[in-house]
Amino acid sequence: MSVLIAGAAALLVVVWQMGGKGSSPIAPSPDASAPAKAASKAPSSSQRPGTASLTELLGSLDALRRRVDLQTLASELGRVDPAGGWQMLASIPGMADRETFAQQLLQAWAEHDLQAALAACKSLPAGQLRASSHASVMEVWARSVPANAADWASTQLTGSARQAALSAVARTWAKQDTNAAARWAQSQGDSSAGRAAITEVMAHWANLDPQTGATWSATLPAGPFRDSALQAVVSEWADQYPAEAAAWVQSHPAASDMTDTVTQTWASHDPAPASRWALSLSDPTQRQAAALEAFSTWAAASPADALRQAQTIPDPLLRSEIIAAALEVWQADDPAATQAWLSANPQK
């Protein structure tokens, strides 16, 4: 027995060093409408990764190291002994560790036996772990036949598992064919799953060609789905090129509701130009809302600078409102400094 334990421990070290390498690509399903199930031989005892040190691994106080070790072990188990690895899942006490292990195991498992991996997901009780597990398997399936994976998730899953799975499919599909993924998400309508899916697609599209993605989103029928699409692409665009995103939003009436999104994102990175842009808006309602957002965000980072700039606003009513908002933010963080500023700058 001691020899076996020593051998298992040695193999576990090898597994850690391998980093989970050796997984084979998913085999295409003979029936494109159903999950693929590849025939596989049961691993011999010499192929099974050792588990004698699992307790020691889970006892590590280094969270990052523990996560990497769990992923490495799970990946190798998913390749050579997925059923045995799945039985180990119940012995992992922490929810975060259990989810890390399950996701990696299922992805490796799905690469050579998709149907069995799906069955394992189904055996879990409803909740976060089952939802994230389905998402992991769907990601693997979507690399091969995303449309079939999407159809299966739409018809076979419900609730949070369905939404997580469809989001995973959309995220993976978008990397292969963004337009096709967007059209499929649109076919889901204003459902929560459809909105979650288009958010994933547009976030990816924004990194490729934000203007084209935003223009496509603006042509959608008005409603929650269009709002979700615009929110995703404009947020990502504003995070990278805020001036471009701001100019586009102002030139497209369908995207006018995204002004606050641009302002908030821009101000969180560079509040001075964001505030100047907000004050330049021609629509009084938009100008007031955007300026309040920009200056409040600025005040959270540098209240004295925000107030100094706010004092130069020509419109007395808007100036007073913005100063009050900035002071409220500062007051919550540093009451003494706020009072000192008020004493030096009495308000009329």
N, C-alpha and C positions, 0 to 999 in steps of 0.2 A: 504493500500500500504506500509506503514512504517513497518507493521508487516512482510509482504512478504520480503521486503529488508533486514530486520534484520535476518529473517530466512535464506535467501540466503547467507548472509555474514557469519552466523554461520556455514552453511554447507561448505562453501569455506574453513573455518579454519579446519574443519574435513578432507576435501580433502587433504589439505596440510599435516596434521598429518599422514594421511594414506600413503602418498608417492606413490599413484597410485596403491596400492595393490588391489587385487580382480579380476584381469583380468583372464578370463578363457582361457584354451588352445585352439588352433585352431582345429576345427573339420575337419576330413578328408573329401575330396570332394567325392561325390558319383561317379562323372565322373572324373577320374584322369587326364584327358587332359584339364580340365577347372577349373577356380578358384572356390573354395567352397563358398557357400552362405548359411549361417545358418539363419533359421527363428528366428526373435527376436521381442519381443513385444515392442511397443513404451513406453518409460518410462513415468511414471506419473509425475505430477508437483513436487511431494514430492521427486522423485528420481533424478531430474535434479540438477546438481551442480549450485550454485549461481554464477552470473557473475557481481554482483553489484560492486565488488572491483577490476575488471580487470584493470580499468584505474589507480587505485592506485598501483596495482602490477607492471604495465608497467612503472610507474613513479619512481620506485626504482632506486637509483644510484648504488646500489650494484649489479654488473652484474652477479656474481655467484648466489646470492640469487634469483635474478629475473629469471635466467635460471632454477633453481631448482623449483621455484614456478610455472613457465609456464609448465614445464614438468609434475608436479604433477597434475595441473588442467587439462591439455590436456589428460593425461592418464585416469582420471576419466570421463571426457566428452566422450572420445572414447569408454568407457565401457557402459555408460548409456544414452548418448545423442550425438552420433557422428555427426549427421546432424546439430544439434544446435551448436556444437563446430566448425564445418566447416564454418558455417555462421559467426562466430566470427573472423575467420582468417583475413578477410578483414579489420577489425578494429584495427589490430596490425600494427603499422607504420614501425617499424624497420625491415629490412630484416633478420638480425640474429635472432631476437626474433620470427619473423613469421616462419622462418625455424625450429627453436626449437619446437615451438608449433605444427606445421604441422606434423613433423616427429613423435612426441610422440603420437599425436592424431591418426594418421594413423596406427601406429603399434598396438595400443589398438583396433582400429576399425577392422583391418584386422584379429585379433584373433577370431572374431565372425561373421564377414561378409566381407570376402575377396573381393568379387565381387564389393560391394559398395565402398570399399576403393580404388580399382583400378579405378572405375568410377570417384571418387573424384579427383584422380591424373590427369585423362584425362581432367578434366574441367579447369585445370590451364593453363595459357599461357606458351608457350615454354620458357625455361630458366632454371636457376639453381634451383629454387624452385620445378619445376615439376620433374627435374632429381633426386633431393634428396628425393622427396616424393615417387617416384617410387621405389627408392632404399630401403626406409624404409619398404614398403609393400612387396617387393621381399624378404627381409630378413626374414619376418614372414613366407611367403609361403615356402621358402627354408628349414625352420626347419622341415617341414612336407614332402614335395615331391620336393626336389631340382631339379631333372631332368625336371619335368613338369614346374617348375618356370623358369628354364633356357630356355626351348623351347618356352614358352610364350613370355618372354622378347626378345628372338632372332627374333621372327616373328611379334610381335605386336608393338615393339618400334623402334625408330630410333634415330640417333644422340646421344647427351649427355645423354638423358634419358635411351637409350638402354645400353650405356657403364656403366653408374652408376648402373643400375639394375643388369647387368651381373656381375659386380664386387661384388655387395652385395651378389648375389647368390653364387659366387665362394668362398667368404670369409666365408659364413655360411656353405656351403657344405664341405669345407676343414676341418672344426672342427668335422664333422661327419664321413667322409670317404675321406681322403686326396688323395688317389690314384684315386678314381672315379672322384673326382673334377678335378684332374690334367688331366685325360684322356678326360674329357669333354672340358676343356679349350683347349686342343690340337686339338680337333675336330673343333675349331673355326679358326684354321690356323693363318696366319700372320696378321689377321685383328686387328684393334686397340682394339676392344672388347676382342679378344682372348689374346692379350698381357696384357691388364689390368687385365683380369681374372687370368692368370697364375702368375702374380705378387702377387696377393692376396694369391693364393694357396701356392706358394713357400715361402712366408714370414711366413706362418703358419708352413709349413713343416720344415723350418729351425729351428723352436723352438722345434720340436719333434725329428728330426734326420737329422741334416744338411748334413752329409756326404752322406746318402742315397738319399736325395733330390737333392744334387748337382750332384751326379753320374747319377741319372735319367735325369737331365737336360742336362748333357753333351752328352747323347746318342741321343738327338733329332737331327733332320736334321738341318744343318747350316741355319741360317736366323734370322730375327728379333725376332721370337717367342722364339727360343733357347736363344738368347741374353737376352731377358726380363726375362726368367726363371732363367738363371744363375746370372744375376744381382741381382735379388731379394734374392735368397738363399745365395749367397756369401756375399752380403752386411750384411745380418742379422747374418750370421755365423761369419764374421770378427768383427762385433760389439761385439760379446760375447767371441769368442775364436780366436783371430786374427792369432796366430801362427799356429793353426790347419788349418785354412782357407788358409793361405799363402802356407803351405806345400802342401795342396791338389791342389791348383791352379797350382803350379809349376810342379806337377806330371801328369797333364791332359792337353795335348796340346789343346783340344777343349776349355779349359777355360783360355788360355793364355791372352786373352784380358781382363780378370778380374783382372789382376795384379794391375792396377791403382786403381780399386775399393777397393781392400784389403789395398793397401798402404794408400789411403786417409782416409779410416775408421780407420785403426790402428793408423795412425799418429795423428788423431784428439783426440785419447784417451791417447796414450803413444808414443810420437814421437821418443824417443831415440832408442828403439828396432826396431821400424818400419823403421827408417833411416838405421840402421845397416843391416837389412834384405834387404832393397832396394839395398844397396851397394854390397851385396853378390851375387846378381843375375848374372848368367853366360852370359846371352844374353846382348850384349852391348846396344842395343836399349831399351830393357826393363829396364836395370839398369839405364840408363840416365833418362828416363821418370819417373820411380818410385822414384829415388833419388830426382829429382827436386820437385816432388809432396810432398814427405815426408819432405824435408827440408823447403819448402815454408810454409807448414802447421805448422811446428815447429816454424818457424820465426814469424808467426802471434801470437803465444802464448808466446814464449820466445826467442826473436831474438839473444840475446847475447849468450845463450846456443847453439842455432842452429849454429851460426857462429863459435863458439869455436870448435864444433865438425867438422864442414865443413873444417876447416883449417888442419885437420889431414888426409884428403882424399889423397891417394897416387897419383892418376891420376891428373896431373896438369890441363889438359883441363876441366875435370869434376869438379875439385875443384873450378876453376875460375868461371865456369858457375853457380854452386850452390851458391857460395858466392855472385855473382851478383844478383841472384834471391832472396836470403834472404835479401840482402841490399835494394832491390827494395820494398819488403814488409815492411821492417822497415821504410824506407824513407817516405812511404805514411802515416805511423802512428805517427812517431816521428822524424822529420828531424834533430833536434838538436842533439839527441842522436846518430843518424846515422853518422852525421859528426864528432862527438866526437870519435866514434869507428874508422872511417876511418883515423882520424889524428893519433890515437894510433896504427893503423895497416895499414900502407901504402901498397897499392897493387902494386905488381911488374908487 
